[in-house]
Amino acid sequence: MTRTLISNGTVIDPAQGIHAQLDVLVEDGRVLDMQRTIAAEQAAEVIDASGLVVAPGFVDLHVHLREPGGEGAETIASGTRAAAFGGFTTIYAMPNTNPVCDTQTGVAYVLSRAASEGLVKVVPIAAVTIGQQGTDLTNLGALKDAGAGAFSDDGHPIMNAEIMRRVLEYTRVLERPVFEHCEDLNLTGQGVMHEGLVSLQLGLKGIPRVSESIIVARNVALAAATGGHIHICHVSARESVEAIREGKRSGVRVTAEVTPHHLTMTDEAVRGYDTHAKMKPPLCAEEDRLALVAGLEDGTIDCIATDHAPHSSTAKNNVFDAAPFGIIGMESAFPVLYTTFVETGQWTLDFLIERMTNAPAKIVDRRIGSLQTGMPADIVLLEMGTEYTFDASYIGSKSSNCPWLGQRLKGRIAATMVDGRIVHRREDAFGGVKTAPRKRAAGKRK
């Protein structure tokens, strides 16, 4: 039996409505108790969290780990290191690898590599269609039994409405959500950024917002018709927010996520042809960004997910048209959102933590994202006060395609624990672990 005490921290656990100074006692990788004061003698090790926030580990429903096939940009080892650096303790891995994760063997591979090489918990998302080709369905039941936590053809929108209808019918029975990258490829064409004034001025081909919103509206309608659970990935357009809002008003099983970059950036970031601002879906206008923020605040959009998308420097440092879409995002997610929204007083810290813990956990119906007694001791320690330069020392990924490198931020990940074990720690933000004083045997004198 191994016991660790996290003492003197401010515990924020939105799932339980807790915001108080409490000690947390961990035994054999699970939360054993939380009290105002717990004697240090009850634990073999004590973590002094004075001045720190103690919160459930973050949950990311949208991560690209690239392995197998893309190990030049990321591996399961490096991707889970990036997660630990960012305070994430459970991540969902998208299936658009090479080969595609569309078989039981593919799911087993991800789980095996995560168990042997990973620092955090990895849940594979299996493909909806074979090879993500959008035609023939995978064996969804077998993939669930193998350990798939959801289904998606992410990066390859399901253009065929009949295929989407059948998938929602099957997954309703399997009690797994379908994660959909909503995009009409005919409308997207050869577009490389949001279609608007900036694209016109830069001479770049644009992607209209309706490319996303028309498929969002279709999928909401299909979820209504089938009773299936559709989860809309990386929402970017204000029309999409309204379609999701209307679906929820009507009782449709629709959930949605938004990324830190869509919450904080617009297509203005593309000026200078900066490929770190090249995303899909693209960064849209300020009106869209404000609609995303409002949608997250009112619950239309359920949670925050990073869409962590590593690319090698060689690939990303290219002319804008030729560079790949996407950025890494797990390491920067909390500090960027904390600095932008909590430090300015727009959000409470409790709200931000809720949208990164309990909210994504509810979407996938897993017992994670909380510090309830008996739950896995997946914990993040957060340092709030220090302003710092977000530099390469904060990056755990194998890639460095991050637009926030060099920026001044607040809110740091002091330490990340998975099943009660520290998997990441910053020495400059966290004092570490000490052995608890031993109890004196009865009858002994000093």
Buried (B, 14 or more C-beta within 10 A) or exposed (E): EEBBBBBBBBBBBBBBEBBEBBBBBBBEBBBBBBEEEBBBEBBBBBBBBEBBBBBBBBBBBBBBBBBBEBBBBBBBBBBBBBBBBBBBBBBBBBBBBEBBBBBBEBBBBBBEBBEEBBBBBBBBBBBBBBBBEBEEBBBBBEBBEBBBBBBBBBBBBBBEEEBBBBBBBBBBEBEBBBBBBBBBEEBBEEBBBBBBEBBEEBEBBBBBBBBBBBBBBBBBBBBBEBEBBBBBBBBBBBBBBBBBBBBBEEEBBBBBBBBBBBBBBBBEBBEEBEBBBBBBBBBBBEEBBEBBBBBBBEEBBBBBBBBBBBBBEEBBEBEBEEBBBBBBBBBBBBBBBBBBBBBEEEBBBBBBBBBBBBBBBBBBEBEBBBBBEEBBBBBBBBBBEEEBEBEEEBBBBBBBBBBBBEBEBBBBBBBBBBBBBBBBBBEEBBBEBEEBEEEEEEEEEE
